[in-house]
Amino acid sequence: MIFIEAFKEGDVISGVYLCKSKQASTTKTGREYENVVLMDKTGNIDAKIWEPNSPGIREFDAGDFIVVKGQVTSFNRALQFKIESARKAESGEYAEADYMPVSRFDAEELLKELFGLIDSVKNKHLNRLLSMIFREDAAFTERFKTATAARSVHHGFVSGLLEHSVSVARLCTKICENYDYVNYDILVTGALLHDIGKTREISAFPQNDYTDEGNMIGHLVIGYGMVREKIAQIQGFPESLANQIEHLILSHHGELEFGSPKKPATIEALALAAADNLDAHLETMRELMEAKNPNTWLGFNKWLDTNIRRTEI
């Protein structure tokens, strides 16, 4: 197969790709068409079906592997794919591994680093909490190791959640080195736990979509419940400490309008929100920089709310 990262304007492509999303739309003149996002392990490409009622366009849905034929075009300096024919692929026509983007880091090495971060937490209650979640629950550890951190935007790949969580924890250790009044054990614990709710908010690849629980509750509240359940099993866990850890999870998006039920009220909560935000934004930029786009200016990114430019020396 020809992977999406190798697409060039003018290429005529025929192959199997994962339909990440599909949405009916209309042009300003009332013409019906469909917006489709095709995906493989190397990336995504926006695609259009300009003739959705054509005999060559068979029924398929988001999440299906589809056999497509069409041409790579360009629109607003970004590659786009014009789908001329499409049908749902048969099970023997593709290998799922070709459609799962994976962290550029080794998952086992990241997990070892996570365990080392747990060992660095000296408070016996917090160390016990982290060990129960990440070391003693093998099924959860495996799910966490392979889970994505997002449906899109940043760390939206296999082991993305593990990579993001370890990266945020690294930033938090640096924050504690620079600001000696920040509590290391509380902040690092919060960094490792802040997104565990995503293991239930987003389904595994290749679906990589919001679950009912994710849509209706969200990972902050899911994660809060998961941590609260474990804390209840630890005899003598101080209530004040429990409240502080739970607050970190509920406030780590920083602002109410970004989905946090509470704004950061402690210095550790403020630091965690900043570290989480920094890692998410820088990873988003990295993914944009690595996209197959030769231009210096890469266009407007809705999530970052700015036009993106490559760095040059």
ZAMARGU-4260 file (C-alpha; in steps of 0.2 Angstrom, whole numbers, plus 5000, padded with zeros to 4 digits):
<rodrens>
0) 5000/5000/5000 | 5005/5018/4998 | 5005/5026/5015 | 4997/5044/5017 | 5014/5052/5021
5) 5020/5047/5004 | 5005/5055/4995 | 5010/5069/4982 | 4999/5081/4972 | 4993/5073/4956
10) 4995/5055/4963 | 4981/5043/4958 | 4979/5031/4973 | 4970/5015/4975 | 4971/5006/4991
15) 4963/5002/5008 | 4962/5016/5022 | 4953/5018/5038 | 4939/5030/5037 | 4942/5041/5053
20) 4927/5052/5050 | 4913/5054/5038 | 4901/5069/5037 | 4888/5074/5024 | 4889/5093/5019
25) 4883/5105/5006 | 4892/5119/4996 | 4886/5137/4996 | 4877/5133/4980 | 4867/5118/4989
30) 4877/5104/4981 | 4878/5089/4992 | 4895/5081/4996 | 4904/5071/5010 | 4919/5076/5020
35) 4929/5061/5024 | 4946/5059/5034 | 4956/5044/5029 | 4969/5038/5040 | 4984/5025/5041
40) 4998/5024/5054 | 5008/5038/5045 | 4994/5051/5046 | 4978/5058/5040 | 4971/5066/5025
45) 4955/5076/5022 | 4945/5068/5008 | 4930/5073/4998 | 4916/5063/4989 | 4909/5076/4977
50) 4897/5063/4970 | 4890/5054/4985 | 4876/5046/4974 | 4888/5039/4961 | 4887/5020/4958
55) 4905/5019/4963 | 4902/5025/4980 | 4895/5011/4991 | 4889/5011/5009 | 4902/5014/5023
60) 4904/5022/5039 | 4917/5030/5050 | 4927/5017/5058 | 4927/5006/5043 | 4942/5000/5032
65) 4937/5006/5015 | 4944/5002/4998 | 4946/5019/4989 | 4952/5025/4972 | 4955/5044/4968
70) 4967/5058/4966 | 4978/5068/4977 | 4974/5087/4975 | 4979/5102/4984 | 4967/5115/4993
75) 4973/5130/5003 | 4991/5124/5002 | 4986/5107/5010 | 4985/5090/5002 | 4967/5083/4999
80) 4960/5067/4992 | 4946/5067/4979 | 4937/5050/4981 | 4930/5043/4965 | 4925/5026/4971
85) 4924/5018/4988 | 4918/5002/4996 | 4919/4993/5013 | 4935/4982/5013 | 4934/4963/5017
90) 4943/4957/5032 | 4957/4949/5021 | 4961/4965/5012 | 4971/4974/5025 | 4982/4972/5041
95) 4976/4983/5055 | 4994/4986/5061 | 4996/4997/5045 | 4982/5009/5052 | 4987/5012/5069
100) 4999/5027/5072 | 5011/5023/5086 | 5022/5033/5098 | 5039/5037/5092 | 5045/5031/5109
105) 5046/5013/5115 | 5031/5009/5126 | 5041/4997/5138 | 5054/5011/5141 | 5041/5024/5144
110) 5033/5012/5157 | 5050/5009/5165 | 5052/5028/5167 | 5034/5029/5174 | 5038/5016/5187
115) 5054/5025/5192 | 5043/5041/5194 | 5032/5031/5206 | 5048/5026/5216 | 5053/5044/5217
120) 5037/5048/5227 | 5041/5046/5245 | 5024/5049/5253 | 5018/5032/5258 | 5000/5035/5254
125) 5003/5043/5237 | 5016/5029/5233 | 5003/5016/5238 | 4990/5024/5227 | 5001/5025/5212
130) 5007/5007/5214 | 4989/5000/5216 | 4984/5009/5200 | 4999/5006/5189 | 5008/4991/5196
135) 4995/4980/5204 | 4981/4981/5191 | 4989/4972/5176 | 4973/4974/5165 | 4973/4993/5168
140) 4992/4994/5165 | 4991/4986/5148 | 4976/4997/5143 | 4986/5013/5149 | 5001/5007/5140
145) 4993/5006/5123 | 4979/5020/5125 | 4978/5035/5115 | 4978/5052/5123 | 4966/5060/5111
150) 4954/5057/5097 | 4963/5070/5087 | 4974/5086/5091 | 4989/5079/5101 | 4996/5062/5106
155) 4982/5054/5096 | 4991/5037/5093 | 4994/5020/5102 | 5004/5023/5118 | 5000/5042/5117
160) 4993/5043/5134 | 5008/5035/5142 | 5020/5046/5132 | 5010/5062/5137 | 5008/5057/5155
165) 5027/5053/5157 | 5031/5069/5148 | 5020/5080/5159 | 5028/5071/5174 | 5045/5076/5168
170) 5040/5094/5166 | 5033/5093/5184 | 5050/5087/5191 | 5058/5102/5182 | 5046/5114/5190
175) 5050/5107/5207 | 5068/5109/5204 | 5065/5127/5200 | 5052/5131/5212 | 5057/5123/5229
180) 5040/5128/5237 | 5030/5116/5226 | 5027/5099/5233 | 5035/5086/5223 | 5025/5071/5229
185) 5008/5079/5226 | 5013/5086/5209 | 5021/5071/5201 | 5007/5060/5208 | 4994/5072/5199
190) 5004/5072/5183 | 5004/5053/5182 | 4986/5052/5187 | 4978/5067/5178 | 4972/5058/5162
195) 4969/5040/5168 | 4951/5043/5164 | 4955/5043/5145 | 4957/5024/5146 | 4938/5024/5147
200) 4934/5040/5138 | 4941/5035/5121 | 4940/5018/5113 | 4955/5009/5107 | 4962/5009/5090
205) 4957/5007/5076 | 4940/5015/5082 | 4949/5028/5093 | 4932/5037/5096 | 4923/5044/5112
210) 4914/5030/5121 | 4896/5034/5128 | 4905/5036/5145 | 4917/5048/5138 | 4904/5058/5129
215) 4892/5059/5144 | 4905/5061/5158 | 4922/5065/5152 | 4939/5060/5157 | 4941/5072/5171
220) 4926/5066/5181 | 4930/5048/5176 | 4948/5049/5182 | 4942/5058/5198 | 4930/5043/5201
225) 4944/5030/5198 | 4956/5038/5210 | 4943/5041/5223 | 4939/5022/5222 | 4957/5017/5225
230) 4960/5030/5239 | 4945/5022/5248 | 4954/5006/5249 | 4970/5013/5257 | 4968/5013/5276
235) 4972/5029/5284 | 4974/5039/5268 | 4972/5057/5275 | 4957/5066/5269 | 4966/5082/5265
240) 4978/5074/5254 | 4964/5065/5245 | 4956/5081/5242 | 4972/5089/5235 | 4975/5074/5223
245) 4957/5074/5217 | 4957/5093/5215 | 4972/5091/5203 | 4963/5079/5192 | 4947/5090/5191
250) 4956/5106/5188 | 4970/5101/5176 | 4962/5109/5161 | 4965/5126/5170 | 4949/5135/5165
255) 4930/5131/5167 | 4928/5135/5148 | 4940/5121/5144 | 4931/5108/5154 | 4938/5109/5171
260) 4924/5108/5185 | 4936/5118/5196 | 4949/5131/5193 | 4966/5127/5201 | 4966/5132/5219
265) 4983/5125/5224 | 5000/5129/5218 | 5002/5111/5212 | 4986/5112/5203 | 4992/5127/5194
270) 5008/5119/5190 | 5000/5104/5183 | 4988/5113/5172 | 5003/5123/5165 | 5013/5107/5162
275) 4999/5098/5154 | 4995/5113/5143 | 5013/5115/5137 | 5015/5097/5133 | 4999/5096/5123
280) 5003/5112/5113 | 5021/5108/5109 | 5016/5090/5103 | 5002/5098/5092 | 5016/5109/5084
285) 5028/5094/5082 | 5014/5084/5073 | 5011/5099/5062 | 5029/5101/5058 | 5031/5083/5053
290) 5016/5083/5042 | 5019/5081/5024 | 5018/5099/5019 | 5033/5108/5011 | 5027/5125/5014
295) 5035/5137/5027 | 5018/5143/5032 | 5007/5128/5036 | 4990/5137/5038 | 4978/5141/5052
300) 4976/5128/5066 | 4959/5129/5075 | 4965/5121/5091 | 4980/5133/5093 | 4970/5147/5086
305) 4984/5154/5075 | 4993/5152/5059 | 5008/5140/5060 | 5025/5143/5053 | 5040/5132/5052
310) 5056/5137/5062 | 5070/5142/5051 | 5088/5147/5055
</rodrens>
